[in-house]
Amino acid sequence: MTTPQRANKSLARPDRFGRPTERAVGRPGERAEGRPVGRSVRVGMVLAVAAGLAWTGGMVWTIAGWAL
């Protein structure tokens, strides 16, 4: 048995409940295109950045209004 095979075998050892500890999804660095979870996370991050920028703009607008 070669070293990489031995490493993969050790990752698949079951935990105390008999479930595998690691699941082989593919090669490292390989990504499935169009994953809905990835898209959801990306959309959520874009919305969070937009909300943060809007909040910051509102604070600047408010403070600038007080100063005048």
Buried (B, 14 or more C-beta within 10 A) or exposed (E): EEEEEEEEEEEEEEEEEEEEEEEEEEEEEEEEEEEEEEEEEEEEEEEEEEEEEEEEEEEEEEEEEEEE
